[in-house]
Amino acid sequence: MSHSSHADLLDALRGRLGAAHVLTAADAMAGHLTETRGLYRGTALAVVRPADTEEVAFAVRACAQAHVPLVAQGGNTGLVGGGVPAGGIVLSLARLDRVRSVDPVDATMTVEAGCILATVQERAEAAGLLFPLSLASEGSCRIGGNLSTNAGGTAVLAYGNARDLVLGLEVVLADGRVWNGLKALRKDNAGYDLKQLFIGSEGTLGIITAAVLKLHPRPASTATAFVGLASARDALALFTHLRGRAGGRLTAFEYMPRFGLEIVLRHAEGAVRPLAGDHAAYALVEVASEGPEAGALLEDLLGSALEANLAEDAVLASSGAQAAALWGLRESLSEVQRREGASIKHDVSVAVSRVPEFLERASAACEAALPGVRVCAFGHLGDGNIHFNLTQPVGMEAAAFLARWSDFNRIVHDIVHAMDGSIAAEHGVGLIKRDELLRYKDPVALDLMRRLKAALDPDGILNPGKVVPPEGSDPG
């Protein structure tokens, strides 16, 4: 496309959105061209900041008419290259940050895509309710991004993924039309459930501009404990023990290896060793109740687990501050890994019952492939999602280690695939795993994905090159 056509597009966008909200200066765009981990750096004609759904629709329509691609961004906290632009327009939804309504009787909240996740949580709490989606970036990620990636987080065990927390959507389609699906209905079988097409599609099928979110009763009491374990197999046995007795009151079960806790204690400011001794593995456990008994329940459950030798030691938080400190040990793990050197990351899932087997198989295979590699496998054992990360061997050059990324992808992903798991559990596909789908995704599923993309975005302007591998590409 010619420079004059680009100029016409930018002029049209400035005319409707205002020149202050069409950013073309390199320093103003810089934060939108790369993600947190800096694995990819994109380019863009401009970053545009619409104020409402109508301005989003105008921008999409203008890009469609000019045949210029665009990528929607929320908080730009992604980890798979899904929000990195490829030369067109970055559509920042940060100004669409209004909570349109809260209905305590329906237990719903209607929010715009640019609302920060922590703000959504706070508004639910102010209404005496709970929005349970919770993840480490909740102070900066935005709900539109959470929905477009079907975010997971620490509460999936009890409340489900992002797609389980949505009743309705408003979406701008690739031609600039607006689909108003903002219904707050618990039951609606009047045709296809269109909202589920857009949740988890990473902005490749449409741009979510607003959503009706499902709220839950706020627990009257919560209790948190940190447990020392002899192995991942004991972690699974403890989880089964707790779930069998606590049922839906078990709201979190997070797994950490010894190496993970060691580096948190080494690098995280204010981190305090939770248990006196060292253990091969650890679990962070949370129980919640609509009554006052969460603390007594968890204490009783941990007592029986210790008696049955399912756990080696445990500490029950005695205050909200202590519970926050225990959660801090888990939540700072992603951040402190970089302090130990380069990290090769995998976000995978297997059936809950097979998590220990996966950890054993994948750890042994990676350690055999590179002696001295330090496995840092942690995450949401209660829903089968493990962040199987590898930290560089002591003394190895970071660049040499990162050059092995594709080798370790093959080792880890082959094991996941052989165990009927998923190579993209909660972070998405983006760019980093797109071509891996050619190797592991069912061919019929890939065909359906391509047909959906062609039907909803026939000109390929929405986040091109992401999620869906192009026809004829080679799995490598």
C-alpha positions in Angstrom: 0.0 0.0 0.0 1.3 3.5 -0.9 2.5 6.1 1.6 -0.2 8.4 0.5 -2.8 5.8 1.3 -1.2 5.4 4.8 -1.3 9.1 5.2 -5.0 9.2 4.3 -5.8 6.5 6.8 -3.9 8.3 9.6 -5.7 11.6 8.7 -9.1 9.8 8.9 -8.2 8.4 12.3 -7.0 11.8 13.6 -10.2 13.4 12.3 -12.4 11.0 14.3 -10.3 10.1 17.3 -8.3 13.4 17.7 -4.7 13.8 16.9 -3.7 13.3 20.6 -4.9 9.7 20.3 -3.1 8.7 17.1 0.5 8.2 18.2 3.2 8.0 15.6 6.3 9.1 17.4 8.8 6.3 18.1 9.0 7.0 21.8 5.2 7.1 22.2 4.8 3.8 20.4 7.7 1.9 21.9 5.8 0.3 24.8 3.3 -1.1 22.3 5.8 -2.8 20.0 7.1 -5.5 22.4 5.8 -7.7 25.2 7.0 -8.1 28.8 9.6 -10.7 27.9 10.9 -8.9 24.8 11.0 -12.1 22.7 9.5 -10.2 19.7 9.7 -6.6 18.5 7.1 -5.4 16.0 6.6 -2.3 13.9 3.5 -0.1 13.5 2.2 2.8 11.5 0.6 4.2 14.6 -1.0 3.4 17.9 -4.6 4.6 18.1 -6.5 5.0 21.3 -10.3 5.1 20.7 -12.5 6.3 23.5 -15.6 4.1 23.0 -17.0 1.2 20.9 -18.1 3.5 18.1 -14.5 4.8 17.7 -13.2 1.3 17.7 -15.7 0.4 15.0 -14.6 3.5 13.0 -10.9 2.6 13.3 -11.6 -1.0 12.2 -13.7 0.0 9.3 -11.1 2.5 8.1 -8.3 -0.1 8.3 -10.5 -2.6 6.5 -11.1 -0.1 3.7 -7.4 0.7 3.5 -6.4 -3.0 3.7 -4.2 -2.2 6.7 -3.8 -4.9 9.4 -4.5 -4.1 13.1 -3.9 -5.7 16.4 -5.9 -5.0 19.6 -4.0 -4.5 22.8 -5.2 -4.3 26.4 -2.5 -4.1 29.1 0.1 -5.8 26.7 1.1 -8.2 29.5 1.0 -11.3 27.2 3.8 -13.9 27.0 3.4 -15.5 23.6 3.8 -12.7 21.1 0.0 -12.5 20.5 -0.1 -8.7 20.8 3.0 -7.7 18.9 2.1 -5.7 15.8 3.2 -6.6 12.3 3.4 -3.2 10.6 -0.2 -1.9 10.7 -2.2 -0.2 13.4 -2.1 -1.0 17.1 -5.6 -0.5 18.6 -5.1 0.3 22.3 -8.3 -0.3 24.3 -7.0 1.4 27.4 -9.5 4.3 27.2 -12.5 1.9 27.1 -12.2 1.5 30.9 -15.7 2.1 32.2 -17.7 -0.2 34.4 -21.1 0.3 32.7 -23.2 -1.4 35.4 -23.2 -3.7 38.4 -26.3 -5.7 39.3 -26.1 -7.4 42.7 -29.4 -9.3 42.2 -28.3 -10.8 38.8 -24.8 -11.1 40.2 -23.4 -9.5 37.0 -21.1 -6.6 36.0 -20.9 -5.1 32.5 -17.5 -3.7 31.8 -15.6 -2.3 28.9 -12.5 -4.1 27.5 -10.0 -1.6 28.9 -10.9 -2.1 32.6 -7.9 -3.3 34.6 -8.6 -6.7 36.1 -7.9 -5.5 39.7 -10.5 -2.7 39.2 -13.1 -5.3 38.2 -12.2 -7.3 41.3 -12.6 -4.2 43.5 -15.9 -3.2 42.0 -17.3 -6.7 42.6 -16.1 -6.6 46.2 -17.7 -3.2 46.7 -21.0 -4.8 45.7 -20.4 -7.6 48.2 -19.6 -10.1 45.5 -16.5 -11.8 44.0 -15.0 -11.8 40.5 -12.6 -14.7 40.9 -10.3 -14.3 37.9 -6.9 -13.7 39.5 -3.4 -13.7 38.0 0.0 -12.1 38.7 -0.5 -9.3 36.3 -3.9 -8.3 37.6 -2.8 -4.7 38.5 -2.0 -4.0 34.8 -3.7 -6.5 32.5 -7.1 -5.6 31.1 -10.3 -7.6 30.9 -10.5 -7.5 27.1 -7.1 -9.2 27.0 -8.0 -11.7 29.7 -11.1 -12.7 27.7 -9.3 -12.7 24.3 -6.7 -15.1 25.7 -9.2 -17.1 27.9 -6.9 -16.3 30.9 -6.6 -19.0 33.6 -4.8 -18.0 36.8 -5.0 -19.3 40.4 -8.8 -19.7 40.8 -9.6 -22.0 37.9 -9.9 -25.0 40.2 -13.0 -23.6 41.8 -14.4 -21.1 39.3 -13.1 -22.1 35.8 -11.2 -20.2 33.1 -12.2 -16.7 31.8 -14.7 -18.2 29.4 -16.6 -19.6 32.4 -17.0 -16.2 33.8 -18.7 -14.5 30.8 -22.4 -14.2 30.0 -22.3 -11.8 27.1 -20.0 -9.8 24.8 -19.9 -6.8 22.6 -17.5 -7.4 19.6 -16.4 -5.2 16.7 -16.1 -7.5 13.7 -13.5 -7.3 10.9 -15.7 -5.1 8.7 -16.4 -2.6 11.5 -19.9 -3.9 12.4 -20.7 -4.2 16.1 -22.3 -7.4 17.4 -24.2 -6.5 20.6 -24.4 -9.7 22.6 -24.4 -8.1 26.0 -27.1 -10.3 27.5 -26.9 -11.2 31.2 -28.7 -14.5 30.8 -27.7 -17.7 32.5 -29.6 -19.7 29.8 -29.7 -18.8 26.1 -29.8 -21.5 23.5 -31.1 -19.3 20.7 -28.6 -20.4 18.1 -24.8 -20.8 18.3 -23.0 -19.5 21.4 -21.1 -16.9 19.5 -19.3 -15.3 22.4 -17.2 -18.5 22.8 -15.8 -17.9 19.3 -14.2 -14.7 20.4 -13.1 -15.7 23.9 -9.6 -17.3 23.5 -9.2 -16.2 19.8 -6.5 -13.7 20.7 -8.1 -10.9 18.6 -7.9 -12.9 15.3 -11.7 -13.2 14.8 -13.1 -9.9 16.3 -12.3 -7.3 18.9 -14.0 -7.6 22.3 -15.1 -4.1 23.4 -17.3 -5.0 26.4 -18.5 -8.0 28.4 -21.1 -9.0 30.9 -19.2 -10.8 33.6 -20.6 -13.5 36.0 -20.0 -12.7 39.7 -20.0 -15.1 42.6 -20.9 -14.9 46.3 -18.1 -13.5 48.3 -16.7 -16.0 50.8 -17.2 -15.1 54.5 -13.9 -16.8 55.4 -10.8 -18.0 53.7 -7.8 -19.9 55.0 -4.3 -20.4 53.4 -1.6 -22.9 54.1 1.9 -23.8 52.8 2.7 -27.5 52.9 6.0 -29.3 52.6 5.9 -32.6 50.6 8.2 -35.5 49.8 7.3 -35.5 46.1 4.9 -34.4 43.3 3.1 -37.7 43.8 2.4 -36.8 47.4 1.2 -33.4 46.1 -1.4 -35.1 44.0 -2.4 -37.4 46.9 -2.8 -34.4 49.1 -4.9 -32.6 46.5 -7.2 -35.7 46.2 -7.5 -35.8 50.0 -8.4 -32.2 50.3 -10.8 -32.1 47.3 -12.6 -35.2 48.6 -13.3 -33.6 51.9 -13.6 -29.9 51.1 -15.3 -30.2 47.7 -16.0 -26.8 46.1 -14.5 -25.0 49.1 -11.0 -25.9 47.9 -10.3 -22.8 45.9 -6.6 -23.1 45.1 -3.9 -25.8 45.0 -0.6 -24.4 43.7 2.5 -26.5 43.2 6.2 -25.4 43.7 9.4 -27.4 43.5 12.2 -27.0 46.0 14.3 -25.0 43.5 11.4 -22.6 43.0 11.1 -21.8 46.7 14.9 -21.5 46.9 15.1 -18.8 44.3 12.2 -16.9 45.7 13.9 -16.9 49.1 17.1 -15.8 47.5 15.8 -13.0 45.3 12.3 -11.8 46.4 12.4 -8.8 48.7 11.0 -9.6 52.2 10.5 -13.3 51.4 10.6 -15.4 54.6 11.1 -19.2 54.7 7.6 -20.6 55.5 8.7 -24.0 57.0 11.7 -24.9 59.1 13.0 -27.7 56.9 13.6 -28.3 53.2 11.2 -30.4 51.2 11.3 -31.8 47.7 8.0 -30.1 46.8 5.5 -27.6 48.2 1.8 -26.8 47.9 0.0 -23.5 48.5 -3.5 -24.4 49.5 -6.6 -22.2 49.9 -10.0 -23.1 51.3 -12.9 -20.6 51.2 -16.4 -20.8 52.7 -19.6 -18.8 52.8 -19.6 -19.5 56.6 -16.9 -18.7 59.2 -15.3 -22.2 59.3 -12.6 -22.1 56.6 -9.7 -21.9 59.1 -11.0 -24.8 61.2 -11.7 -26.8 58.1 -8.3 -26.4 56.7 -6.6 -27.1 60.0 -8.5 -30.3 60.4 -7.8 -31.4 56.8 -4.0 -30.7 57.2 -4.0 -32.6 60.5 -5.4 -35.6 58.9 -3.0 -35.3 55.9 0.0 -35.2 58.3 -1.3 -38.2 60.2 -1.7 -40.1 56.9 1.9 -39.1 55.9 0.6 -37.3 52.8 2.5 -34.2 54.0 5.8 -33.7 55.9 5.0 -30.3 57.4 2.5 -27.4 57.1 1.9 -23.9 58.3 -1.6 -22.4 58.4 -1.7 -18.6 58.0 -2.9 -16.9 61.2 -3.7 -13.5 59.6 -4.5 -11.9 56.4 -0.9 -10.5 56.2 0.6 -14.0 56.7 -1.7 -15.4 54.0 -0.6 -12.6 51.6 3.0 -13.4 52.4 2.5 -17.1 51.6 0.8 -16.2 48.3 3.7 -13.8 47.6 6.1 -16.8 47.6 4.1 -18.3 44.8 3.3 -15.2 42.9 6.9 -13.9 42.8 8.2 -17.1 41.3 7.8 -16.0 37.7 9.5 -12.7 38.3 12.6 -14.1 40.2 13.4 -16.7 37.6 15.2 -14.1 35.5 17.5 -13.4 38.5 18.9 -16.9 38.0 19.7 -16.4 34.3 17.9 -17.2 31.1 14.7 -19.2 31.2 13.1 -21.5 28.6 9.3 -21.5 29.3 6.5 -24.0 28.6 2.9 -23.5 29.5 1.4 -26.9 29.3 -1.4 -29.0 30.7 -2.1 -32.7 31.2 -4.9 -34.5 33.1 -4.6 -33.7 36.8 -4.0 -37.4 37.6 -1.0 -37.5 35.3 0.8 -34.3 36.5 3.4 -36.2 38.6 4.1 -38.6 35.7 4.6 -35.7 33.4 6.9 -33.9 35.8 9.1 -37.0 36.2 9.2 -37.8 32.5 9.9 -34.2 31.3 12.4 -33.5 34.0 14.4 -36.6 33.3 14.4 -36.0 29.5 15.5 -32.4 29.9 18.2 -33.2 32.4 19.5 -35.9 30.1 19.6 -33.5 27.1 21.5 -30.8 29.0 23.3 -31.9 32.3 23.0 -29.1 34.8 19.8 -27.6 33.5 17.6 -26.5 36.4 14.0 -27.5 36.1 11.6 -25.0 37.6 8.2 -26.6 37.1 5.4 -25.0 39.0 1.8 -23.9 38.7 -1.8 -24.9 39.0 -1.7 -28.6 39.9 -5.4 -28.6 40.8 -6.3 -28.0 37.1 -3.4 -29.8 35.5 -1.6 -26.6 34.2 2.2 -26.6 34.8 4.6 -23.9 33.9 7.5 -26.2 32.9 10.3 -23.8 32.9 14.0 -24.5 32.5 16.7 -22.3 34.0 20.1 -22.2 32.4 22.9 -24.3 34.0 25.3 -22.4 36.3 28.1 -21.1 34.2 26.5 -21.5 30.8 26.1 -18.5 28.5 22.5 -17.3 28.3 22.6 -17.0 24.5 23.9 -20.6 24.1 21.1 -21.8 26.4 18.3 -19.9 24.7 19.6 -21.3 21.3 18.3 -24.7 22.6 14.7 -23.5 23.0 13.4 -25.4 19.9 15.2 -28.6 21.1 13.5 -28.4 24.5 10.2 -27.5 22.9 10.4 -30.8 21.0 11.3 -32.8 24.2 8.6 -31.2 26.4 5.9 -30.9 23.8 6.3 -34.4 22.5 5.8 -35.8 26.1 2.8 -33.5 26.6 1.3 -34.7 23.3 2.0 -38.4 24.1 0.1 -37.8 27.3 -2.9 -36.3 25.5 -2.1 -32.9 27.0 -2.0 -29.4 25.5 1.0 -27.4 24.6 -0.8 -24.1 25.3 -2.6 -24.2 28.6 -3.4 -20.6 29.6 -1.0 -18.1 28.0 -2.3 -18.7 24.4 -0.7 -19.5 21.1 0.3 -16.1 19.7 3.4 -16.3 17.6 5.5 -18.5 19.8 3.4 -21.7 19.5 1.6 -21.1 16.2 3.8 -23.4 14.1 3.9 -26.0 16.9 0.2 -26.5 16.2 1.1 -28.0 12.9 2.8 -30.8 14.7 0.4 -31.4 17.5 -3.1 -30.1 16.6 -5.6 -32.5 15.0 -5.6 -31.7 11.2 -9.4 -31.5 11.2 -9.2 -28.9 14.0 -6.7 -26.9 12.1 -9.0 -26.9 9.0 -11.9 -25.7 11.1 -9.7 -22.9 12.6 -8.7 -21.8 9.1 -12.4 -21.8 8.0 -13.5 -19.8 10.9 -10.7 -17.2 10.3 -11.6 -17.0 6.6 -15.3 -16.6 7.4 -15.0 -13.9 10.1 -11.9 -12.1 8.7 -11.8 -12.8 5.0 -9.2 -10.1 4.3 -7.0 -11.2 7.1 -6.6 -7.8 8.8 -7.2 -8.9 12.4 -4.0 -9.7 14.2 -2.6 -11.5 11.1 0.0 -14.3 11.5 -1.1 -15.2 15.0 -2.7 -18.4 16.3 -3.7 -19.9 13.0 -0.8 -21.5 11.0 -0.9 -20.6 7.3 -1.8 -23.2 4.8 1.2 -25.1 3.4 3.5 -24.3 6.3 5.9 -26.9 7.5 5.9 -28.3 11.0 9.7 -28.4 10.9 
